[in-house]
Amino acid sequence: MESNMFCYQCQETAKCSGCTISGVCGKKPEVARMQDLLIYVTKGLSAVTTRLREEGTAVDKKVNHLVTVNLFTTITNANFDLETITKDVEKTLAVKADLLKKLKNKDNLPEAATWTASRDEFDAKAATVGVLSTKNEDIRSLRELITYGLKGLAAYSKHANALLEDDEDVDAFIQKALAKTLDDSLTVDDLVALTLETGKYGVQGMALLDKANTETYGNPEITTVDIGVRKNPGILISGHDLKDLEMLLEQTQGTGVDVYTHSEMLPAHYYPFFKKYTNFAGNYGNAWWKQKEEFEKFNGPILMTTNCVVPPAESYKDRLWTTGAAGFPGCKHIDGEYGKKKDFSAIIEQAKKCPAPTEIETGSIVGGFAHEQVFALADQVVDAVKSGAIRKFVVMAGCDGRQKSREYYTEFAKRLPKDVVILTAGCAKYKYNKLNLGDINGIPRVLDAGQCNDSYSLALIALKLKEIFGLDDINELPIAFNIAWYEQKAVIVLLALLYLGVKNIHLGPTLPAFLSPNVAKVLVDNFGIAGIGTVDDDLKLFFGEEA
């Protein structure tokens, strides 16, 4: 088999058109093809479950979880392990075969619903079912836009599921929408409508995760987080899964091992629940893309709970552990079913034998401005807006990345007018959360709502301000949207904002490669989607002046 692939699901795709030889993320062609096949068989399974629901047959929660984990596994920088993904394909085919037996009507099912094979046939099939198997550019663009949105939604669902929260409506929609991407009778208009419906369920999925997180761990509160180090050995936990963090903190109590957060796990410090753990040390490092140099200096083991894995250097590969949907060949993986206690004893034992982390910075950062905390400050915020002390908010949520063009966001933040406040969530904040931007009447100029998963908070804050100011349209608010994207969770956030009626969102550093010119035109014409320009031009555009 030739070593070709085609993948353009993330912002850093080669030449902003598609990775065809090997992934910029480090994904190998054979892994990319097997992920294509996993998506194909998951769509086939979803066609079967959707038909079962139409016939009045309930679908087991474990099947829903299989679909969401399959989707999550294929998100950029999540799983690089060919054997794991191959086993996922085999498991999905077996589950599908059992469910097919329950179907009363098997007529007119798509080929993906009935296809089965042994693993020695997988690679040949994978070469025929990838992105480019849809020949019409616009249909392909919309199918991929929907699929990537569903991947992001599946990630949110998986985190909620880990806290034993499920929404059958969301799961049924994910599967129905996946099945519809196999339907050649659907027109561009049909798929545009399905894209917006994906945004609707994106809001519902984010609400489910918000409920799961806050009911389990409390509402985030304003918190100062140490970014220095202590003298004990440590474990660095990265990714997004708060349940994994809870279990790790519980099992490290009294062991002499401290736990540090990295990247998107930083906002865990904002939840009241985690503050009882005296060995919960602080945050170490920055956004995901700097991990090679930072993981080297951490000295202890690192636990990757979700996506954002960078292929590790040999010098620390034996210290990199994965769990959940994450995986990398040669790294140790910790299994665990939903609702079951994972055993972190091996990683804790390794940590005890390691030196304490090397200090890479000192000081602190402040966060915890999720919806309830901002609502508590509502009077103060409204007074500042009415008095003119706060002229405008700018939402700078989303993802960080390694491209030099992303320095735009640091420069933009530095040069914002002093009466503008940044609302952020996701690892994009690392472009400016350590700048000294000050405050306005005691309100910090960077309000960090949390992980990319917590973008729901930014939507609730906008809707609350709309209500307080008595506005008819969310777009009348003094809020600009200048969002950085990298992978598929950013796609579902974008679709959710479009569903909520938000217009004139600026997206960068480049527009997605998977948007065909015609599909991009639909988004521009109907929603005012635009790319970024120069810092000077965009400051003038957003604020009518040069800072």
Helices and strands as residue ranges (DSSP letters): G 14-16, H 29-54, H 61-73, H 82-100, H 111-114, G 119-121, H 122-126, G 131-133, H 137-162, H 168-180, H 188-217, E 223-226, E 234-238, H 242-252, E 258-261, G 263-270, G 272-276, E 280-283, G 288-290, H 291-298, E 302-304, H 314-317, E 320-323, E 332-334, H 345-352, E 364-367, H 371-376, H 378-387, E 392-395, G 404-406, H 407-414, E 420-424, G 427-431, E 439-440, E 443-444, E 446-448, G 452-454, H 455-468, G 474-476, E 479-484, H 488-499, E 506-508, H 517-527, H 535-543
